[in-house]
Amino acid sequence: MNDFVPRAAHVSQARPHAGRRAALACMVSLAVALGVGRFAFTPLLPLMLHGGALDLRHGGWLASLNYAGYFVGAISCVALRMAPAKIVRAGLVVTVLLTLAMGLTQQFWIWAVVRFVAGAVSAWTFVFASQWGLRRLAQLGANEWGGVIYTGPGVGIIATGLFVSAAGGLGARTGWIGFGLISALLAAVVWSTFGEDMRALAPRPAARASASVAHAQREGRRADAFWLVLLYGVPGFGYIITATFLPVIARHALPGSAWPDLFWPMLGAALIAGALLAARLPLHWDNRLMLAGAYVLQAVGIALGIVWPNAAGFSFGSVLIGLPFTAITLFAMREARLLRGEHAAALMGYATAAYGVGQIAGPLVAAPLAASTGSFSPSLWLAAGALVAGAIGLVWRAWHTREAARGLR
């Protein structure tokens, strides 16, 4: 009995450190799987085109195959039965190997397979790092670190962009191999964290509700899950339209200016700040209402680039689009855990797949619209309108759930 107090005090003191360690490990995992596995292709594509190993049409195919792989990976999360930590570890290893493969071969069919598989692996790593990380933080009482997890893609975007800017003269092959070696080092650093045992910190089971109330709650959660998946696809649609057309508009509006090259890093920096700020918002706030606010913020950012087509408008627009970029992911993944608890991976996967569908559908809708109107503005207004409509849907669902809960009292 005498040694209980020191031991309890030791556990209490260790929890903040363990929470920070878990969040940073997940952040690094997402930086590798998404920042390198998915987004390193963007800054390296011009070097691949310049080197003559690839033309623009085949570059488009590689990008599309990566999107398709991401969608397939997200859908297949429901069938994966391994422990989340093991899937994250496997995702890190495979991402390293696939990144190195991009630099060690020049054959297009191998690149095509690699980019498809890289998309699937990035989806698996994202979903299961989210599940593992959010669960770990909840058990440690360190939910305020949740936002750190979702700075990973932003860190990866900024790091890959700066690396290519600094060492672009060495060529695409060196870039891919360099990213692969850096990713291997990062994976080694966080490897042991995903071996930590969480059973000792398992949360206490909640008290059971009556049968009738429990049934009504299950039905409500099923409907909430459906709407979460459907409405989480909206920012995928709005983001990809903006990412596709806004840089072109900026270069056309600011010919010869250095500003257009800065808008993507601005978005990445705002993404990191937004994720950290989002984690500081009170946990009792409704995730759906926070998602709605994030959607509106992105819609305003898109509109700024249309109505104020100069350096200031595009700068503020990039910041407003970036701030809620991964905050949206944090709120959605928290909502999935709220609805499904320890079995949230399938719902997270379906939501991630819906986001992927939005990414695929965006250019298919916006490109013909831009061609028929002779302007990019209608496509961007469509993206902004979709985000506002999604925000309205989320507010309606939050209100409906609240009213239904009152009826059960």
Secondary structure, 3 states (H helix, E strand, C coil): CCCHHHHHHHHHHHHHHHHHHHHHHHHHHHHHHHHHCCCCHHHHHHHHHHCCCCCHHHHHHHHHHHHHHHHHHHHHHHHCCCCHHHHHHHHHHHHHHHHHHHHHCCCHHHHHHHHHHHHHHHHHHHHHHHHHHHHHHHHHCCHHHHHHHCCHHHHHHHHHHHHHHHHHHHCHHHHHHHHHHHHHHHHHHHHHHHHCCCHHHCCCCCCCCCHHHHHHHHHHHHHHHHHHHHHHHHHHHHHHHHHHHHHHHHHHHCCCCCCHHHHHHHHHHHHHHHHHHHCCCCCCCCHHHHHHHHHHHHHHHHHHHHHCCCHHHHHHHHHHHHCCHHHHHHHHHHHHHHHHHHHCHHHHHHHHHHHHHHHHHHHHHHHHHHHHHCCCHHHHHHHHHHHHHHHHHHHHHHHHHHHHHHHHC
